[in-house]
C-alpha cells in the first residue's frame, strides 16, 4: 500500500491539545496500542500509568516520538469518533473504532505527561508547519479532504473508507514507533513504541480481513 505523507492538519493539532487538556491520563484502555500495564488483548485493561517518566532519563528521539505521536493518535481518535456517530456500520468495525479510541486516548495523556515532566513543549518551539519534521514523521496522517470524505460517507462505504484510511494511519504510526524502539532512551517511551508496533501490526491484519468481507 502506498503510504501518505501529508502535513498535520489543524484539526488534529487542536484535537491533541484538547485531549491533553481535558484528561488526566488515567482513562481506560483496551486492545490496540496501549501503555505498559495495559493488556493489548483485553477489553478490560488496567488504566494507563499516571506517573510521568523520569525527567532525567530521555533523549531527543523520545521527545520527538511523543510530540509526533500525540497528534497522530488524536487523529485516530477523531476518525473513530466519526465512525461511532454513524448508523448502519458493521458491528466489527464499530467495535474496532471503540477499541482504538479507548487505547489511544490514554496514551495521549501519558505522552503529554512525559513532555511536561521533561520540561518540553507539546509542540516543537516555533514550529508552524509540522510537515517540516524529519521524513516519515507524519506518514499516515489523513488530509482535511480525507477527513471530509470520511465524514460524508455512510454505511458500508464509510466502513470501507475508514478501514483503508486506518490501515495507512497505522502504518505511519508503526514507522514512528520503530524509530523510537531503536533510537529512544526512556524505558517507558521505548516500551510504548514496541507495544504500538505489535498492536497496530495485528490490527492491520484484522482490518484487512474486515475489508475482505465487505
Kinemage of the C-alpha trace (Angstrom):
@kinemage 1
@onewidth
@group {chain A} dominant
@subgroup {mainchain}
@vectorlist {calphas} color= white
{ca unk a 1} P 0.000 0.000 0.000
{ca unk a 2} L 1.194 3.470 -0.846
{ca unk a 3} L 1.636 5.484 2.297
{ca unk a 4} L 0.531 9.101 2.532
{ca unk a 5} L 2.929 11.789 3.624
{ca unk a 6} L 0.872 14.833 4.470
{ca unk a 7} L 1.122 17.903 6.696
{ca unk a 8} L -0.560 17.618 10.055
{ca unk a 9} L -3.993 19.251 9.912
{ca unk a 10} L -5.001 21.991 12.283
{ca unk a 11} L -7.924 19.781 13.321
{ca unk a 12} L -5.614 17.037 14.567
{ca unk a 13} L -3.399 19.512 16.433
{ca unk a 14} L -6.476 21.014 18.109
{ca unk a 15} L -7.754 17.556 18.981
{ca unk a 16} L -4.436 16.597 20.539
{ca unk a 17} L -4.340 19.736 22.675
{ca unk a 18} L -7.962 19.281 23.718
{ca unk a 19} L -7.426 15.641 24.687
{ca unk a 20} L -4.299 16.517 26.631
{ca unk a 21} L -6.011 19.339 28.488
{ca unk a 22} L -9.264 17.608 29.312
{ca unk a 23} L -7.968 14.375 30.809
{ca unk a 24} L -5.532 13.148 33.407
{ca unk a 25} L -4.015 10.078 31.758
{ca unk a 26} L -5.892 7.545 33.819
{ca unk a 27} L -8.656 6.638 31.368
{ca unk a 28} L -9.367 3.017 30.490
{ca unk a 29} L -7.519 1.256 27.713
{ca unk a 30} L -8.179 -1.903 25.741
{ca unk a 31} L -6.775 -3.804 22.804
{ca unk a 32} L -4.969 -1.746 20.230
{ca unk a 33} L -1.967 0.294 21.239
{ca unk a 34} L -1.525 0.754 24.955
{ca unk a 35} L 0.929 1.735 27.634
{ca unk a 36} L 2.847 -0.622 29.870
{ca unk a 37} L 0.472 -2.158 32.430
{ca unk a 38} L -2.268 -2.196 29.799
{ca unk a 39} L -3.407 -5.526 28.270
{ca unk a 40} L -3.473 -5.394 24.470
{ca unk a 41} L -5.714 -8.422 24.213
{ca unk a 42} L -8.374 -7.488 26.751
{ca unk a 43} L -11.307 -5.103 26.624
{ca unk a 44} L -10.988 -4.535 30.378
{ca unk a 45} L -7.358 -3.483 30.602
{ca unk a 46} L -5.839 -1.606 33.517
{ca unk a 47} L -5.675 2.214 33.349
{ca unk a 48} L -2.649 3.923 31.829
{ca unk a 49} L 0.117 4.776 34.266
{ca unk a 50} L -0.338 8.315 35.598
{ca unk a 51} L 3.202 8.812 36.905
{ca unk a 52} L 5.313 10.630 34.302
{ca unk a 53} L 8.540 9.121 33.041
{ca unk a 54} L 11.767 10.297 34.679
{ca unk a 55} L 12.708 13.801 33.556
{ca unk a 56} L 16.404 12.913 33.548
{ca unk a 57} L 16.148 9.728 31.500
{ca unk a 58} L 15.228 10.731 27.953
{ca unk a 59} L 16.757 11.940 24.711
{ca unk a 60} L 15.748 13.906 21.611
{ca unk a 61} L 14.232 10.803 19.982
{ca unk a 62} L 11.900 10.336 22.966
{ca unk a 63} L 10.786 13.967 22.744
{ca unk a 64} L 10.137 13.774 19.005
{ca unk a 65} L 8.273 10.475 19.394
{ca unk a 66} L 5.888 11.948 21.960
{ca unk a 67} L 5.419 15.204 20.056
{ca unk a 68} L 4.593 13.424 16.820
{ca unk a 69} L 2.567 10.544 18.246
{ca unk a 70} L 0.236 12.781 20.274
{ca unk a 71} L -1.400 14.442 17.232
{ca unk a 72} L -1.152 11.186 15.275
{ca unk a 73} L -3.146 9.421 17.973
{ca unk a 74} L -5.526 12.390 18.186
{ca unk a 75} L -6.442 11.966 14.547
{ca unk a 76} L -7.080 8.241 15.062
{ca unk a 77} L -9.426 9.129 17.921
{ca unk a 78} L -11.116 11.717 15.700
{ca unk a 79} L -11.575 9.151 12.921
{ca unk a 80} L -13.009 6.681 15.411
{ca unk a 81} L -15.441 9.276 16.759
{ca unk a 82} L -16.656 9.961 13.221
{ca unk a 83} L -17.405 6.263 12.744
{ca unk a 84} L -19.065 5.851 16.115
{ca unk a 85} L -21.503 8.660 15.263
{ca unk a 86} L -22.704 6.895 12.096
{ca unk a 87} L -25.563 4.440 11.676
{ca unk a 88} L -25.572 1.142 9.780
{ca unk a 89} L -21.875 0.444 10.333
{ca unk a 90} L -20.872 -3.241 10.641
{ca unk a 91} L -20.557 -4.260 14.277
{ca unk a 92} L -16.946 -5.406 13.965
{ca unk a 93} L -15.917 -2.042 12.507
{ca unk a 94} L -17.710 -0.179 15.282
{ca unk a 95} L -16.015 -2.407 17.854
{ca unk a 96} L -12.615 -1.659 16.315
{ca unk a 97} L -13.254 2.092 16.400
{ca unk a 98} L -14.257 1.807 20.059
{ca unk a 99} L -11.059 -0.085 20.909
{ca unk a 100} L -8.816 2.343 19.046
{ca unk a 101} L -10.338 5.299 20.870
{ca unk a 102} L -10.121 3.559 24.257
{ca unk a 103} L -6.464 2.619 23.744
{ca unk a 104} L -5.058 5.754 22.156
{ca unk a 105} L -6.826 8.375 24.287
{ca unk a 106} L -4.977 7.363 27.476
{ca unk a 107} L -1.700 7.162 25.566
{ca unk a 108} L -2.111 10.801 24.541
{ca unk a 109} L -2.451 11.706 28.210
{ca unk a 110} L 0.612 9.662 29.156
{ca unk a 111} L 2.838 11.131 26.449
{ca unk a 112} L 1.673 14.636 27.347
{ca unk a 113} L 2.691 13.885 30.931
{ca unk a 114} L 6.125 12.786 29.770
{ca unk a 115} L 6.737 16.015 27.873
{ca unk a 116} L 5.680 18.078 30.877
{ca unk a 117} L 7.960 16.092 33.196
{ca unk a 118} L 10.818 16.563 30.718
{ca unk a 119} L 10.137 20.318 30.624
{ca unk a 120} L 9.474 20.038 26.889
{ca unk a 121} L 6.678 21.747 24.964
{ca unk a 122} L 3.963 19.605 23.415
{ca unk a 123} L 4.783 21.092 20.016
{ca unk a 124} L 8.257 21.878 18.780
{ca unk a 125} L 9.048 25.514 19.672
{ca unk a 126} L 8.487 27.916 16.771
{ca unk a 127} L 7.114 25.108 14.619
{ca unk a 128} L 4.390 26.485 12.376
{ca unk a 129} L 4.227 23.620 9.893
{ca unk a 130} L 4.568 20.099 11.233
{ca unk a 131} L 5.433 18.915 7.706
{ca unk a 132} L 8.956 20.292 8.238
{ca unk a 133} L 9.770 17.389 10.583
{ca unk a 134} L 12.006 14.528 9.582
{ca unk a 135} L 10.899 12.223 6.794
{ca unk a 136} L 8.461 9.559 7.910
{ca unk a 137} L 7.361 11.574 10.940
{ca unk a 138} L 3.972 12.423 9.517
{ca unk a 139} L 3.397 9.306 7.463
{ca unk a 140} L -0.140 8.001 7.605
{ca unk a 141} L -1.828 11.284 8.507
{ca unk a 142} L -5.119 11.968 6.746
{ca unk a 143} L -5.580 15.283 4.957
{ca unk a 144} L -8.547 17.566 5.619
{ca unk a 145} L -10.030 16.282 2.357
{ca unk a 146} L -9.667 12.687 3.569
{ca unk a 147} L -11.454 13.538 6.799
{ca unk a 148} L -14.241 15.296 4.892
{ca unk a 149} L -14.772 12.189 2.751
{ca unk a 150} L -14.956 10.002 5.843
{ca unk a 151} L -17.431 12.340 7.483
{ca unk a 152} L -19.697 12.300 4.408
{ca unk a 153} L -19.606 8.550 3.750
{ca unk a 154} L -22.330 6.267 5.075
{ca unk a 155} L -22.903 2.574 5.702
{ca unk a 156} L -20.590 0.034 4.099
{ca unk a 157} L -18.905 2.783 2.061
{ca unk a 158} L -17.943 4.563 5.297
{ca unk a 159} L -16.739 1.313 6.842
{ca unk a 160} L -14.570 0.531 3.819
{ca unk a 161} L -13.110 4.056 3.740
{ca unk a 162} L -12.406 4.030 7.484
{ca unk a 163} L -10.593 0.702 7.303
{ca unk a 164} L -8.463 1.738 4.332
{ca unk a 165} L -7.600 5.063 5.962
{ca unk a 166} L -6.831 3.495 9.322
{ca unk a 167} L -4.535 0.905 7.759
{ca unk a 168} L -2.476 3.722 6.229
{ca unk a 169} L -2.646 5.619 9.544
{ca unk a 170} L -1.412 2.587 11.475
{ca unk a 171} L 1.418 2.048 9.013
{ca unk a 172} L 2.593 5.595 9.692
{ca unk a 173} L 2.440 5.052 13.446
{ca unk a 174} L 4.470 1.869 13.109
{ca unk a 175} L 7.230 3.762 11.289
{ca unk a 176} L 7.453 6.294 14.137
{ca unk a 177} L 7.235 3.584 16.793
{ca unk a 178} L 10.031 1.525 15.234
{ca unk a 179} L 12.243 4.622 15.200
{ca unk a 180} L 11.564 5.156 18.903
{ca unk a 181} L 12.223 1.490 19.661
{ca unk a 182} L 15.744 1.747 18.245
{ca unk a 183} L 16.682 5.393 18.928
{ca unk a 184} L 14.860 6.218 22.167
{ca unk a 185} L 16.388 6.249 25.637
{ca unk a 186} L 13.482 6.466 28.079
{ca unk a 187} L 12.454 2.903 29.010
{ca unk a 188} L 8.736 3.684 29.170
{ca unk a 189} L 8.747 5.506 25.840
{ca unk a 190} L 10.692 2.698 24.180
{ca unk a 191} L 8.278 0.158 25.623
{ca unk a 192} L 5.326 2.115 24.253
{ca unk a 193} L 6.971 2.216 20.830
{ca unk a 194} L 7.372 -1.547 20.886
{ca unk a 195} L 3.767 -2.004 22.053
{ca unk a 196} L 2.460 0.194 19.226
{ca unk a 197} L 4.319 -1.878 16.638
{ca unk a 198} L 2.943 -5.161 17.986
{ca unk a 199} L -0.632 -3.986 18.461
{ca unk a 200} L -1.040 -1.999 15.282
{ca unk a 201} L 0.507 -4.655 13.056
{ca unk a 202} L -2.106 -7.050 14.460
{ca unk a 203} L -4.876 -4.517 13.888
{ca unk a 204} L -3.784 -4.033 10.272
{ca unk a 205} L -4.235 -7.765 9.697
{ca unk a 206} L -7.631 -7.575 11.396
{ca unk a 207} L -8.720 -4.640 9.225
{ca unk a 208} L -7.569 -6.360 6.039
{ca unk a 209} L -9.756 -9.327 6.987
{ca unk a 210} L -12.703 -7.000 7.591
{ca unk a 211} L -12.214 -5.391 4.181
{ca unk a 212} L -12.263 -8.780 2.526
{ca unk a 213} L -15.773 -9.375 3.931
{ca unk a 214} L -17.265 -6.008 2.888
